[in-house]
Amino acid sequence: MNRTSKAITAAAMLAGVVAAPALAEEIKINMPSTFAGSLTQLGTAGVRFADTVNLISGGDIEVKFYDPNALIPALEIYDNVSTGAVDAGWSTSGYWGAKNSALNLFAAVPFGPGPGEYLAWMWNGDGEKLMNELYHPVGIHGQVCGIVSPETSGWFKEEINSAEDLAGLKMRFYGLGALVMQKMGVDTQLLAGGDIYPALERGTIDATEFSMPAIDQNLGFYNLAKHNYFPGWHQQSTIQELLVNKAVWDGMTDQQRAIITTACRATVATQLAEGEAIQGKALLEMRAEGVTTHRWPDEFLDTLEAEWNGIAIEMAEENPDFDRVWKNLQAFRADYKVWKDLAYLD
């Protein structure tokens, strides 16, 4: 190789070095959770998500899961992610429904969609887009990162034989369903999962709902309340979300954001399948411990649904954001119903 050729080669090598993309900066994400990492499904899915990101990113992203109250209180993730006090959070948007009532619609809807329909709206309809139209202005990026199937609709110490038996009860209840129960005369309270058993034990509350049978079994409600009611009219499915401080999200590379999104979608699939697999065993085990499972009569469910429909109209009139999101979800569900009615068994 002559001197000229060597010079050209050296210049080309230098140009290649200059043109090469910079390596992505490693990102460390502290992620407090509303749910303990040991809690079946709701918490273990968050731990699985963090482990998945850490593995597939090859060290490019490090997510550290924190149990409730290790960094911040369980129900204060929204505020802390918004301000950047923490990088991210693992939770569900119904806990911040007081910030904007429309946020409830991205968590669980009374008499609402099952998991397949809900994910279809969130991912292939306008769900996640609308959610981030509410989150982005307050410095948060959100995305679906988990989902669970129907919940039980309550644990009661005494059998409920009529709607009148609900009046005056103090009950832990979540999200939009709590508004329906209030119409039935129930004094509802929103408690984090870890606070429910002590409140039930002390008599601060008379009854509770929380989640699916296997999750409720983990928390031991069946030791204190022997009457468990179905179906979960208030939460036919419940979305778990990953919240990331928007400045942190915007500072990631496209590849890093893709890793986060891919890990979330893998967590959704794994959590949904696991949840469907473990409920029957949990129910049988709790029945062996003296739990009686009940199903609400159709006329009682009709009453609850009528109350919910009235509440939804009122909320849409009070909040333009709720109105916009509710109408979008209802339009999606109307189209979906054409398919559902033809394709699925009743």
Sine and cosine of phi, psi and omega as CSV:
sin_phi,cos_phi,sin_psi,cos_psi,sin_omega,cos_omega
0.00,0.00,0.80,-0.60,-0.01,-1.00
-0.98,0.19,0.08,-1.00,-0.07,-1.00
-0.88,0.48,-0.62,0.78,-0.02,-1.00
-0.91,0.42,-0.69,0.73,0.00,-1.00
-0.89,0.46,-0.64,0.77,0.02,-1.00
-0.89,0.45,-0.62,0.78,-0.01,-1.00
-0.92,0.40,-0.66,0.76,0.02,-1.00
-0.90,0.44,-0.69,0.72,0.00,-1.00
-0.88,0.47,-0.69,0.72,0.00,-1.00
-0.89,0.45,-0.65,0.76,0.01,-1.00
-0.91,0.41,-0.65,0.76,0.00,-1.00
-0.91,0.42,-0.65,0.76,0.02,-1.00
-0.91,0.42,-0.66,0.75,0.02,-1.00
-0.89,0.45,-0.69,0.72,0.01,-1.00
-0.88,0.48,-0.62,0.78,0.01,-1.00
-0.90,0.43,-0.65,0.76,0.03,-1.00
-0.90,0.44,-0.70,0.72,-0.02,-1.00
-0.91,0.42,-0.63,0.78,-0.09,-1.00
-0.98,0.18,-0.29,0.96,-0.06,-1.00
-0.89,0.45,0.68,-0.73,0.00,-1.00
-0.91,0.42,0.57,-0.82,0.02,-1.00
-0.93,0.37,0.57,-0.82,0.04,-1.00
-0.92,0.39,0.61,-0.79,-0.01,-1.00
-0.90,0.44,0.68,-0.74,0.04,-1.00
-0.96,0.27,0.71,-0.70,0.01,-1.00
-0.89,0.45,0.70,-0.72,-0.01,-1.00
-0.90,-0.43,0.76,-0.65,0.07,-1.00
-0.95,-0.31,0.80,-0.60,-0.09,-1.00
-0.85,-0.52,0.88,-0.47,0.14,-0.99
-1.00,0.05,0.82,-0.57,-0.12,-0.99
-0.80,-0.61,1.00,-0.01,0.13,-0.99
-0.94,0.34,0.42,-0.91,-0.09,-1.00
-0.83,-0.56,0.51,-0.86,0.16,-0.99
-0.97,0.26,-0.37,0.93,-0.10,-0.99
-0.89,-0.46,0.67,-0.74,0.05,-1.00
-0.86,0.50,0.61,-0.79,-0.02,-1.00
-0.88,0.48,-0.36,0.93,0.01,-1.00
-1.00,0.04,-0.13,0.99,-0.06,-1.00
-0.97,0.25,0.83,-0.55,-0.01,-1.00
-0.72,0.70,0.74,-0.68,0.07,-1.00
0.91,0.42,-0.93,0.37,-0.14,-0.99
-0.89,0.46,-0.64,0.77,0.02,-1.00
-1.00,-0.07,-0.67,0.75,-0.04,-1.00
-0.90,0.45,-0.50,0.87,0.05,-1.00
-0.91,0.41,-0.59,0.81,0.04,-1.00
-0.92,0.40,-0.64,0.77,0.06,-1.00
-0.90,0.43,-0.68,0.74,0.01,-1.00
-0.88,0.47,-0.66,0.75,0.04,-1.00
-0.86,0.51,-0.75,0.66,-0.01,-1.00
-0.87,0.49,-0.70,0.71,0.00,-1.00
-0.89,0.46,-0.63,0.78,0.00,-1.00
-0.90,0.43,-0.72,0.69,0.03,-1.00
-0.87,0.50,-0.72,0.69,-0.04,-1.00
-0.88,0.47,-0.56,0.83,-0.02,-1.00
-0.97,0.23,-0.77,0.64,-0.14,-0.99
-0.98,0.19,-0.28,0.96,0.01,-1.00
-0.99,0.14,-0.21,0.98,0.01,-1.00
0.88,0.47,0.53,0.85,0.01,-1.00
1.00,-0.03,-0.07,1.00,-0.01,-1.00
-0.94,0.33,-0.51,0.86,0.06,-1.00
-0.74,-0.67,0.69,-0.72,0.09,-1.00
-0.83,-0.56,0.91,-0.42,0.03,-1.00
-0.97,-0.25,0.78,-0.63,0.04,-1.00
-0.91,-0.41,0.87,-0.50,-0.01,-1.00
-0.99,0.12,0.72,-0.70,0.05,-1.00
-0.84,-0.54,0.74,-0.67,0.07,-1.00
-0.90,0.43,0.34,-0.94,0.05,-1.00
-0.81,0.59,0.68,-0.73,0.05,-1.00
0.96,0.27,-0.05,1.00,0.07,-1.00
-0.95,0.32,-0.61,0.79,0.08,-1.00
-0.92,-0.40,-0.73,0.68,-0.05,-1.00
-0.59,-0.80,0.32,-0.95,0.07,-1.00
-0.87,0.50,0.45,-0.89,-0.14,-0.99
-0.84,0.54,-0.56,0.83,-0.12,-0.99
-0.97,-0.25,0.34,0.94,-0.02,-1.00
-0.90,-0.44,0.41,0.91,-0.04,-1.00
-0.93,0.38,-0.69,0.72,-0.03,-1.00
-0.79,0.61,-0.82,0.58,-0.06,-1.00
-0.88,0.47,-0.65,0.76,-0.08,-1.00
-0.96,0.27,-0.55,0.83,0.10,-1.00
-0.95,0.32,-0.64,0.77,-0.01,-1.00
-0.86,0.51,-0.69,0.72,-0.03,-1.00
-0.99,0.14,-0.22,0.98,-0.05,-1.00
1.00,0.05,0.16,0.99,0.06,-1.00
-0.90,0.44,-0.53,0.85,0.18,-0.98
-0.78,-0.63,0.38,-0.92,-0.08,-1.00
-0.97,0.24,-0.59,0.81,-0.14,-0.99
-0.39,-0.92,0.11,-0.99,0.05,-1.00
-0.43,-0.90,0.47,-0.88,0.00,-1.00
-0.91,-0.42,0.91,-0.42,-0.10,-1.00
-0.24,-0.97,-0.50,-0.87,0.06,-1.00
-0.49,-0.87,0.61,-0.79,-0.27,-0.96
-0.94,0.33,-0.24,0.97,0.04,-1.00
-0.89,0.45,-0.35,0.94,0.03,-1.00
-0.96,0.27,-0.25,0.97,0.04,-1.00
-0.92,-0.39,0.35,0.94,-0.04,-1.00
-0.86,0.51,-0.41,0.91,0.03,-1.00
-0.95,0.32,-0.36,0.93,0.05,-1.00
-0.94,0.34,-0.68,0.73,0.03,-1.00
-0.36,-0.93,0.89,-0.45,-0.11,-0.99
-0.84,0.55,-0.42,0.91,-0.01,-1.00
-0.91,0.41,-0.43,0.90,-0.01,-1.00
-0.88,0.47,-0.47,0.88,0.03,-1.00
-0.85,0.53,-0.50,0.86,-0.10,-0.99
-0.95,0.30,-0.20,0.98,0.04,-1.00
-0.99,-0.15,0.17,0.99,-0.01,-1.00
-0.89,-0.46,-0.85,0.52,-0.01,-1.00
-0.28,-0.96,0.61,-0.79,-0.07,-1.00
-0.80,-0.60,0.82,-0.57,0.06,-1.00
-0.81,0.58,0.72,-0.69,-0.04,-1.00
0.81,0.59,0.54,0.84,-0.11,-0.99
-0.99,-0.14,-0.29,-0.96,-0.12,-0.99
-0.95,0.32,0.52,-0.85,0.19,-0.98
-0.97,0.24,0.03,-1.00,-0.12,-0.99
-0.84,0.54,-0.71,0.70,-0.03,-1.00
-0.89,0.45,-0.71,0.71,-0.02,-1.00
-0.92,0.38,-0.64,0.77,-0.02,-1.00
-0.90,0.43,-0.73,0.69,0.03,-1.00
-0.90,0.44,-0.59,0.81,0.02,-1.00
-0.87,0.50,-0.69,0.72,0.02,-1.00
-0.93,0.37,-0.68,0.73,-0.05,-1.00
-0.92,0.40,-0.67,0.74,-0.12,-0.99
-0.99,-0.11,-0.59,0.81,-0.08,-1.00
-0.93,-0.38,-0.18,0.98,0.20,-0.98
-0.99,-0.17,-0.58,-0.81,-0.07,-1.00
-0.97,-0.24,0.12,0.99,-0.14,-0.99
-0.81,0.59,-0.88,0.48,-0.04,-1.00
-0.90,0.44,-0.58,0.81,0.03,-1.00
-0.88,0.48,-0.75,0.67,0.01,-1.00
-0.91,0.42,-0.63,0.78,0.02,-1.00
-0.85,0.52,-0.70,0.71,-0.04,-1.00
-0.98,0.21,-0.29,0.96,0.17,-0.99
-0.92,0.40,-0.41,0.91,0.08,-1.00
-1.00,-0.01,-0.57,0.82,-0.05,-1.00
-0.98,0.17,-0.67,0.74,-0.11,-0.99
-0.85,0.53,-0.67,0.74,0.00,-1.00
-0.89,0.45,-0.33,0.94,0.01,-1.00
-0.97,-0.25,0.25,0.97,0.13,-0.99
1.00,0.09,0.41,0.91,-0.02,-1.00
-0.81,-0.58,0.64,-0.77,0.23,-0.97
-0.93,-0.37,0.78,-0.63,-0.02,-1.00
-0.86,-0.52,0.46,-0.89,0.13,-0.99
-0.42,-0.91,0.44,-0.90,0.06,-1.00
-0.89,0.46,0.77,-0.64,-0.01,-1.00
-0.70,-0.71,0.11,0.99,0.04,-1.00
-0.07,-1.00,0.31,-0.95,0.07,-1.00
-0.39,-0.92,0.62,-0.78,0.10,-1.00
-0.85,-0.53,0.45,-0.89,-0.03,-1.00
-0.98,0.20,-0.16,-0.99,-0.11,-0.99
-0.81,0.59,0.57,-0.82,0.06,-1.00
-0.99,-0.10,0.17,-0.99,0.25,-0.97
-0.97,0.24,0.39,-0.92,-0.04,-1.00
-0.97,-0.24,0.23,0.97,0.15,-0.99
0.44,-0.90,0.54,-0.84,0.13,-0.99
-0.91,-0.41,0.84,-0.54,-0.08,-1.00
-0.82,-0.57,0.58,-0.82,0.03,-1.00
-0.97,0.24,-0.50,0.87,0.03,-1.00
-0.86,-0.52,0.48,-0.88,0.02,-1.00
-0.90,0.44,0.64,-0.77,0.03,-1.00
-0.98,-0.19,0.92,-0.39,-0.06,-1.00
-0.98,-0.22,-0.24,0.97,0.01,-1.00
-0.38,-0.92,0.24,-0.97,0.04,-1.00
-0.87,0.49,-0.51,0.86,0.00,-1.00
-0.90,0.44,-0.45,0.89,0.00,-1.00
-0.93,0.37,-0.32,0.95,0.01,-1.00
-0.98,0.19,-0.47,0.88,-0.12,-0.99
-0.86,0.51,0.79,-0.61,0.05,-1.00
1.00,0.01,-0.17,0.99,0.04,-1.00
-0.93,0.37,0.60,-0.80,0.16,-0.99
-0.99,-0.12,0.87,-0.50,-0.16,-0.99
-0.65,-0.76,0.72,-0.69,0.15,-0.99
-0.95,0.32,0.79,-0.61,0.02,-1.00
-0.52,-0.86,0.54,-0.84,-0.14,-0.99
-0.94,-0.34,0.59,-0.81,0.28,-0.96
0.90,0.44,-0.52,-0.85,-0.09,-1.00
-0.92,0.40,-0.48,0.88,0.04,-1.00
-0.87,0.49,-0.50,0.86,0.01,-1.00
-0.88,0.47,-0.56,0.83,0.01,-1.00
-0.91,0.41,-0.58,0.81,0.04,-1.00
-0.92,0.38,-0.70,0.71,-0.01,-1.00
-0.90,0.44,-0.55,0.83,0.06,-1.00
-0.89,0.46,-0.60,0.80,0.06,-1.00
-0.90,0.44,-0.41,0.91,0.01,-1.00
-1.00,0.02,0.09,1.00,0.05,-1.00
1.00,-0.03,0.20,0.98,-0.01,-1.00
-1.00,0.03,0.67,-0.74,0.10,-1.00
-1.00,0.01,0.98,-0.20,-0.12,-0.99
-1.00,-0.07,0.51,-0.86,0.08,-1.00
-0.71,-0.71,0.58,-0.81,0.06,-1.00
-0.97,-0.22,0.92,-0.40,-0.01,-1.00
-0.85,-0.52,0.55,-0.84,0.14,-0.99
-0.93,0.38,0.40,-0.92,-0.09,-1.00
-0.80,0.60,-0.68,0.73,-0.05,-1.00
-0.94,0.33,-0.23,0.97,-0.03,-1.00
-0.99,-0.11,-0.11,0.99,-0.14,-0.99
-0.97,0.26,-0.75,0.66,-0.06,-1.00
-0.85,0.53,-0.75,0.67,0.03,-1.00
-0.86,0.50,-0.61,0.79,0.01,-1.00
-0.92,0.39,-0.62,0.78,0.04,-1.00
-0.93,0.37,-0.62,0.78,-0.02,-1.00
-0.93,0.36,-0.66,0.75,-0.02,-1.00
-0.98,0.21,-0.26,0.97,-0.05,-1.00
1.00,0.06,0.18,0.98,0.09,-1.00
-0.89,0.45,-0.54,0.84,0.15,-0.99
-0.81,-0.58,0.46,-0.89,0.00,-1.00
-1.00,-0.10,-0.39,0.92,-0.11,-0.99
-0.43,-0.90,0.21,-0.98,0.01,-1.00
-0.42,-0.91,0.42,-0.91,0.35,-0.94
-0.83,-0.55,0.43,-0.90,0.11,-0.99
-0.56,-0.83,-0.89,0.45,-0.09,-1.00
-0.40,-0.92,-0.52,-0.86,-0.04,-1.00
-0.96,0.28,0.32,-0.95,-0.05,-1.00
-0.80,0.60,-0.71,0.71,-0.05,-1.00
-0.92,0.40,-0.52,0.85,0.03,-1.00
-0.96,0.27,-0.71,0.71,0.04,-1.00
-0.89,0.45,-0.58,0.81,0.06,-1.00
-0.88,0.48,-0.68,0.73,0.01,-1.00
-0.84,0.54,-0.58,0.81,-0.03,-1.00
-1.00,0.04,-0.14,0.99,0.17,-0.98
0.99,0.16,0.31,0.95,-0.05,-1.00
-0.85,0.52,-0.52,0.85,-0.07,-1.00
-0.90,0.44,-0.29,0.96,0.06,-1.00
-0.95,0.30,-0.40,0.91,-0.11,-0.99
-0.92,-0.39,-0.43,0.90,-0.03,-1.00
-0.73,-0.69,0.86,-0.51,-0.16,-0.99
-0.99,-0.16,-0.02,1.00,-0.03,-1.00
-0.92,-0.40,0.90,-0.43,-0.09,-1.00
-0.89,-0.45,0.81,-0.59,-0.16,-0.99
-0.94,-0.34,0.55,-0.83,0.01,-1.00
-0.70,-0.72,0.28,-0.96,-0.10,0.99
-0.99,0.16,0.13,-0.99,0.04,-1.00
-0.99,0.14,0.95,0.30,-0.06,-1.00
-0.86,0.50,-0.50,0.87,-0.08,-1.00
-0.99,0.15,-0.41,0.91,-0.03,-1.00
-0.56,-0.83,0.98,0.17,0.08,-1.00
-0.93,0.38,-0.40,0.92,0.24,-0.97
-0.36,-0.93,0.43,-0.90,-0.05,-1.00
-0.71,-0.70,0.80,-0.60,-0.03,-1.00
-1.00,0.00,0.73,-0.68,0.19,-0.98
-0.99,-0.14,0.56,-0.83,-0.10,-1.00
-0.82,-0.58,0.48,-0.88,0.23,-0.97
-0.98,-0.22,0.84,-0.54,0.11,-0.99
-0.96,-0.26,0.75,-0.66,0.03,-1.00
-0.81,-0.59,0.70,-0.71,0.10,-0.99
-0.81,0.58,0.75,-0.66,-0.15,-0.99
-0.90,0.44,-0.57,0.82,0.04,-1.00
-0.90,0.43,-0.61,0.79,0.06,-1.00
-0.92,0.40,-0.71,0.70,0.01,-1.00
-0.87,0.49,-0.73,0.68,-0.02,-1.00
-0.92,0.40,-0.43,0.90,-0.01,-1.00
-0.99,0.15,-0.12,0.99,0.03,-1.00
-0.98,0.18,0.37,-0.93,0.15,-0.99
-0.98,0.22,0.26,-0.97,0.07,-1.00
-0.84,0.54,-0.63,0.78,-0.02,-1.00
-0.91,0.41,-0.67,0.74,0.00,-1.00
-0.90,0.43,-0.66,0.75,0.04,-1.00
-0.90,0.43,-0.60,0.80,0.02,-1.00
-0.91,0.40,-0.60,0.80,0.04,-1.00
-0.89,0.45,-0.72,0.70,0.01,-1.00
-0.87,0.50,-0.74,0.67,-0.04,-1.00
-0.90,0.43,-0.67,0.74,0.02,-1.00
-0.89,0.45,-0.67,0.74,0.02,-1.00
-0.90,0.43,-0.61,0.79,0.05,-1.00
-0.89,0.46,-0.72,0.70,-0.05,-1.00
-0.93,0.38,-0.57,0.82,0.09,-1.00
-0.92,0.40,-0.61,0.79,0.02,-1.00
-0.91,0.42,-0.66,0.75,0.05,-1.00
-0.83,0.56,-0.77,0.64,-0.06,-1.00
-0.90,0.44,-0.71,0.70,-0.04,-1.00
-0.92,0.39,-0.68,0.73,-0.03,-1.00
-0.91,0.41,-0.67,0.74,-0.01,-1.00
-0.89,0.46,-0.72,0.70,-0.01,-1.00
-0.91,0.41,-0.67,0.74,0.01,-1.00
-0.89,0.46,-0.69,0.72,-0.02,-1.00
-0.87,0.49,-0.64,0.77,0.02,-1.00
-0.93,0.37,-0.46,0.89,-0.10,-0.99
-0.98,0.18,-0.45,0.90,-0.25,-0.97
-0.95,-0.31,-0.06,1.00,-0.11,-0.99
-0.96,0.28,-0.64,0.76,-0.03,-1.00
-0.86,0.51,-0.73,0.69,0.00,-1.00
-0.87,0.49,-0.67,0.74,0.00,-1.00
-0.89,0.46,-0.69,0.72,0.00,-1.00
-0.88,0.47,-0.69,0.72,0.00,-1.00
-0.90,0.43,-0.65,0.76,0.01,-1.00
-0.91,0.41,-0.64,0.77,0.00,-1.00
-0.96,0.29,-0.54,0.84,0.10,-0.99
-0.88,0.47,-0.61,0.79,0.04,-1.00
-0.92,0.40,-0.34,0.94,0.05,-1.00
-1.00,-0.06,0.19,0.98,0.10,-1.00
0.99,-0.14,0.16,0.99,0.01,-1.00
-0.98,0.19,0.71,-0.71,0.12,-0.99
-0.97,-0.25,0.82,-0.57,0.05,-1.00
-1.00,-0.08,0.67,-0.74,-0.04,-1.00
-0.81,-0.58,0.41,-0.91,0.13,-0.99
-0.87,-0.50,0.78,-0.62,0.00,-1.00
-0.88,0.48,0.65,-0.76,0.08,-1.00
-0.89,0.46,0.46,-0.89,-0.02,-1.00
-0.85,0.53,-0.62,0.78,-0.04,-1.00
-0.92,0.39,-0.53,0.85,0.05,-1.00
-0.93,0.36,-0.67,0.74,0.05,-1.00
-0.89,0.45,-0.60,0.80,0.05,-1.00
-0.88,0.47,-0.64,0.77,0.03,-1.00
-0.90,0.43,-0.71,0.71,0.02,-1.00
-0.88,0.47,-0.66,0.75,-0.02,-1.00
-0.91,0.41,-0.64,0.77,0.03,-1.00
-0.90,0.45,-0.65,0.76,0.05,-1.00
-0.89,0.45,-0.68,0.73,-0.01,-1.00
-0.89,0.45,-0.69,0.72,-0.01,-1.00
-0.86,0.51,-0.62,0.78,0.05,-1.00
-0.92,0.39,-0.64,0.76,0.03,-1.00
-0.89,0.45,-0.68,0.73,-0.01,-1.00
-0.87,0.50,-0.65,0.76,0.03,-1.00
-0.89,0.46,-0.70,0.71,0.01,-1.00
-0.89,0.46,-0.69,0.73,-0.03,-1.00
-0.92,0.40,-0.59,0.81,0.04,-1.00
-0.92,0.39,-0.58,0.81,0.02,-1.00
-0.94,0.33,-0.50,0.87,-0.07,-1.00
-1.00,0.08,-0.46,0.89,-0.14,-0.99
-0.70,-0.71,0.92,-0.39,0.01,-1.00
-0.86,0.51,-0.54,0.84,0.03,-1.00
-0.91,0.42,-0.70,0.71,0.03,-1.00
-0.88,0.47,-0.69,0.72,-0.01,-1.00
-0.85,0.52,-0.71,0.71,-0.05,-1.00
-0.91,0.40,-0.73,0.69,-0.03,-1.00
-0.94,0.35,-0.67,0.74,-0.01,-1.00
-0.88,0.47,-0.70,0.71,0.01,-1.00
-0.90,0.44,-0.62,0.78,0.01,-1.00
-0.90,0.43,-0.71,0.71,0.02,-1.00
-0.90,0.44,-0.67,0.74,-0.01,-1.00
-0.90,0.43,-0.63,0.78,0.04,-1.00
-0.91,0.42,-0.66,0.75,0.04,-1.00
-0.89,0.46,-0.69,0.72,-0.04,-1.00
-0.92,0.40,-0.54,0.84,0.03,-1.00
-0.90,0.43,-0.68,0.73,0.06,-1.00
-0.92,0.39,-0.67,0.74,-0.02,-1.00
-0.89,0.46,-0.57,0.82,-0.06,-1.00
-0.88,0.48,-0.54,0.84,0.05,-1.00
-0.84,0.54,-0.71,0.70,0.02,-1.00
-0.94,0.33,-0.72,0.69,-0.07,-1.00
-0.87,0.49,-0.69,0.73,-0.05,-1.00
-0.92,0.40,-0.50,0.87,0.00,-1.00
-1.00,0.09,-0.61,0.79,-0.23,-0.97
-1.00,-0.06,-0.50,0.87,-0.14,-0.99
-0.96,-0.26,0.56,-0.83,0.14,-0.99
-0.94,0.34,0.53,-0.85,0.09,-1.00
-0.92,0.40,0.00,0.00,0.00,0.00
